[in-house]
Amino acid sequence: MEQNGHVIKKVVAGGISEELGIEAGDRLIAIDGEKITDIFDYQFLIQNEYIEVLIQKQNGEEWLLEIEKEYEEDLGIEFENGLMDEYRSCRNKCIFCFIDQMPKGMRDTLYFKDDDSRLSFLQGNYVTLTNMSEADIDRIIKYRLSPINISFQTTNPELRCMMLNNRFAGEALRKVDKLYEAGITMNGQIVLCKGINDGEELERSISDLTKYLPNLESVSVVPVGLSKYREGLYPLEPFEKEDAKKVLSTIHKWQDRIFPEYGVHFIHASDEWYILAEEEMPEEERYDGYLQLENGVGMLRLLQEEFADAIRSFQEKNILPDMHMEDTISMVTGKLAYPYMKKMAQKVMEYVPKLTIHVYAIRNDFFGERITVSGLLTGQDIREQLKGKTLGSRVLLPQNVLRSGEMVFLDDITVGDLEKALQVKVDIVKSSGYDFLESVTGRSTNE
């Protein structure tokens, strides 16, 4: 018998599917007579209170199940592929693509360039729209998938074609009009390249994008990441301090213009710009609820606010004055966040004098020193630069240095490998001010 449908990987205990005898390894063929292309068909079709589900058992037998349930109640099944379809790869050859700047010999998954609008909705990925057909746009509108995250780079059609190395990149911007008219919520991103889409082109892009307010909720401006592996690639120059100041001046001007009318600041600079310009991070209110955290917009401000709140909570509950820890520990961070992590560590040591915290900024030798975020640190750089250092009883690492859901670094070194090399316990800390304080003190704000 021809194998079709979608293989069920797991049946949730106590769920509808378990009660009906559906098992891992069975196949979901159709819902209400309709075949399922991907996760969005599935989620759309299971919303009704009465549905008919066609299941193919592992022996080939087919079951047509009539199910009455609560509206939008899930069936309690998970699939081998979370998307229930093949991932779509990027067809562009962007002049700023970081994947093209990766060294050879790394695992295959690191070289996959996705440009899938479905991942934009599921995981927050940014898409260029060049890989989307009109049918894809219609499905987004039909299923009300939002927010959709879009990599604009520029609203100048000719310049966008050049930057993405795709002759259809300019036309793809018309799809934004269709999403806007349908009321789909969007977020945007501009990867800024010096001398290419900055200056007057940035002004033009911001001006053009404001017409999509309020459906386009926010747009981030991030500096292009330049690794040391750029041989044969488009010649791009790094931004310097004065460049960063000009970028911030432009963004702040537009924020001040937009906020009185819309009540949001709309256009946001990533944290790197403020550090490069040696300017203070904006106050929390200017981030409009941190819509662009994944792009590094407001991460350091949020970290500071959470840490301050955690300290207040400890003080109110009289936890800190009670502590008499006599211990030495270490923390690892990238150069970008180092000054902030250092100040936070010093604050804790003021309250807990017998606790010593060493904060180490790891230089990114693997990708090059211009890469300063902790999320691109490798196990080998951490290992080599911590050797011979005073580490104490344990080393704290930010969670974003690891592959999602795994204890493995970008270069396939494991946390266990690092512990063995350094002969010290390694603890993984979530990227929040609360988790930082709880990790270094061993106490909880929920006490």
Buried (B, 14 or more C-beta within 10 A) or exposed (E): EEEEBBBBEEBEEEBBBBEBEBBBEBBBBBBEEEEBEBBBBBBBBBEBEEBEBBBBBEEEEEBEBEBEBEEEBBBBBBBEEEBBBEEBEBBBBBBBBBEBBBEEEEEEEEEEBBBBBBBBBBBBBBBBBBBBEEEBBEBBBEEEBBBBBBBBBBBBBEBBBBBBBBEBBBBBBEBBEBBBEBEBBBBBBBBBBBEBBBBEBBEBBBEBBBEBBEBBBBBBBBBBBBBBBEEEBBEBEEBEEEBBBBBBEBBBEBBEBBBEEBEBBBBBBBBBBBBBBEBEBBEBEBBBEBBBBBBBBBBBBBBBBBBBBBBEBBEEBEBBEEBEBEBBBBBBBBBBBBBBBBEBBEBBBEBBEEBBBBBBBBBBBBBBEBBBBBBBBBBBBBBBBBEEEEBBEBBBBBBBBBEEEEEBBBBBBBBEBBBEBBEBBBEBBEBBBBBBBBBBBEBBBEE
